[in-house]
Amino acid sequence: MNLHQKLAFFYELIGCGHALYHTVFDPSLQLKDTNCPFSQHIPALLNLNEDAPFFFSSLADEQLPVVITGCSDLLWILDFEKEEGELLAFHLIGPVFLEDISVPRLEAAISALGISGGEKRELVGQLSALPMFPINRWMDYGLMLHYSLCGQHLDSGSFHFVDRKTVSPETQEKQQPISSHGTWAMEQELLRLIEEGNLDYRKRVGRLVGRGQMVPLGGGDTLRHVKNTVIIFTSLCARAAIRGGLSPELAYTLSDRYINSVESAGSFEEVVSINSRMQDDFVQRVHDCRYAGVSPLFQKLFQYLDTHLENTPSMPDIAEEMGYSVSYLAREFKKQTGQTMQQYLRSRRIELAKLALLSSNDSIQNICHRLGFSSQSYFTAEFRKAVGMTPTEYRQRNGIEG
């Protein structure tokens, strides 16, 4: 597969789940290819002046992907196509939003670019429809683009961060608080995986992307927003780690250490790196606590079961995966945990059902089928036994209709 086939495949993949756009410029920033419906506005949204080709070319020297913040805190990824050291093209994916932005604030930012009338209304509508991504997920797309271009594996600490936004008094307009939190489901799933000490947590949570609204925590300052978000999430991770078996003293000591590091950070890049280390640290420590004294076989079994809660294989399939007989696994599981494997899986599925009931509008029937319960009546009975109320009552108690 040649370079252009790899890129075509990558661009096709990233467009499967979201309206993600890609644009290709030549070294002088003349448009070569795009699927972006507002490509004519990209230069204004990125504040591309006469110095931009030289600036971007200088970034290409290190051959590292770049996270760019543009107008209204739109996020982009920039990377470089080269052949024998010669720069051939700039590849740009995006934009997306990191946090929710009000339509009036977006309109003010577009007006500040000199765009008005029907053209302004059309652009505001197009930008309002863009997805909102957590920064770590957006950077994953950048790593994939870089691999497609260069065949080089990098990590999230390998990015440049560039701020190209223009700021006016209108774009600093304070937003009103928003009631719903678009990343709640992803946050709860990640906290659950930290509580489990699941070393595959990045793969599990990577399939969830924040789509709803998020309360802005930085007053228009993206770095402050990211810092505040990571500080809050660090506290939540510490509590999840305590539930997973880490001592409160150690968990809160680690939390204080990471929060102080975030406050001292001077760049977007530093905060992202600290957040990644914090999550890895808590997951590893909970894993070590949870599996202390547990045989390698059961470490592998618990990880396997926790990773397949939504589509649990049959007992014979599990036994084949582990390389042991059904009877041996069943006997040893009861000895290790005090419960049968079916009881363990049922309790874990109930926890997933609670998350789904609060974080989605799916019908109870769809939730129970997705989680492998044989019927809605059986699911309701098991849920009532575990939680003390029916799924419908659980939703209503938490202020959700349906």
C-alpha positions, 0 to 999 in steps of 0.5 A, a space after each residue: 500500500 503506497 502513501 496515497 492509498 494509506 492516506 485515502 484509507 485513513 481519511 475514509 476511516 475517520 469519516 465513518 463515525 463523525 463529520 471529520 474533515 481533512 484538507 491538503 495544502 501545498 507548501 505555499 498553503 494553496 489548497 490541493 484537496 479537501 472534503 471540508 464544506 467551508 474550506 474557503 474560510 480555513 485561512 481566516 479560522 486559522 489566522 493564516 497570514 503571509 508568514 504562515 507558510 514559513 512558520 508551518 514549514 519551520 514546524 515541518 523540520 522536526 517532523 512531529 504532528 501539531 495540535 493547533 488552536 484556531 478561532 473560537 478554540 477550534 482544534 486542528 491537527 497538522 502534519 507534513 508529507 515529505 519525500 527525501 526531506 523535501 516538503 510536499 504538502 501540509 495535511 490538516 484534519 479538523 476542526 473539532 471543539 474541545 468544549 462547548 461554545 454558545 452560538 452567540 459567542 460563535 457568531 461574534 467570533 465569525 463577525 470579528 473575522 469580517 464574515 457577515 450576512 448569509 455567509 456568516 449564518 451558513 458558516 455558524 451552522 456548519 461549525 455548530 454541527 462539529 463534534 466535540 472531542 476530548 483532547 486525548 482522543 483527538 491526539 490519537 487521530 493525530 498519531 494515526 495521521 502521522 503513522 499514515 504519512 511517515 510510518 512512525 509510531 509516536 506517543 502523545 508526548 510527541 506533539 507541538 502545540 500552536 495557538 493561532 486564534 485571534 482574540 477580541 472582546 466579543 469572543 471572550 463573552 462569558 457563557 452561561 452554565 449548561 445543564 448537561 455534560 456531554 462526556 459523562 458516560 465516557 468519564 464514568 466508564 473510565 472511572 470504572 476501569 480505574 476502579 478495576 485496575 484494568 490495564 486495557 483501559 485506554 482501548 475500552 474507553 477509546 470507543 467513547 467520544 463526548 458528543 453533548 455539551 460541556 460546562 466551560 471551565 476556563 472563561 474562554 481560556 483553553 489552557 485554564 479550561 484544560 487545567 480545571 478539567 484535569 484537576 477535577 478529574 484527578 480527584 475523581 480518579 483518586 476516589 475510584 482508586 480508593 474504591 478499587 483498593 488503594 489506601 486513601 492516604 496514598 490516593 490523596 497524596 498522589 492526587 495532591 501531587 498531580 494537581 500541583 503539577 497541573 497548576 505549575 504546568 505552563 502549556 497545553 502539552 504539559 497538562 495533557 502529559 500529566 493527565 496521561 501519567 496520572 491515569 496510568 499511575 492510578 490504574 497500575 497501582 489499583 491493578 497491583 493491589 487488586 491482583 496481589 497474590 492472585 495467580 497469573 491465570 486469574 489475572 488474565 481471566 479477570 481482565 478477559 471477563 471485564 473486557 467482554 462484559 457486553 458480549 460475554 462468551 460462553 463458559 466453553 469459549 472462556 475455558 478455551 481462551 484460558 486453556 483450562 477445562 470448564 469444571 476447573 475454572 468454575 471450581 477455582 473461580 468460586 474458591 478465589 472470589 466466593 461467587 460463581 463466574 455467572 454471579 460475577 458477570 451478572 453483578 458487573 453487567 448490572 453496573 454497566 446497566 446503571 451507567 447506560 440508564 443514566 447516560 443514554 436514552 436507550 430503551 430498557 429493552 435495548 439495554 438489557 439485550 445489549 448486555 446479554 440478559 435473556 429477557 426484559 423481565 429477567 433483567 428487571 428482576 435481577 436489577 431489582 434484586 441488586 439495586 432495590 428498585 426497577 430500572 424505570 424507578 432507578 431512572 426516575 429517582 435520578 431525574 430521568 424520564 423513560 
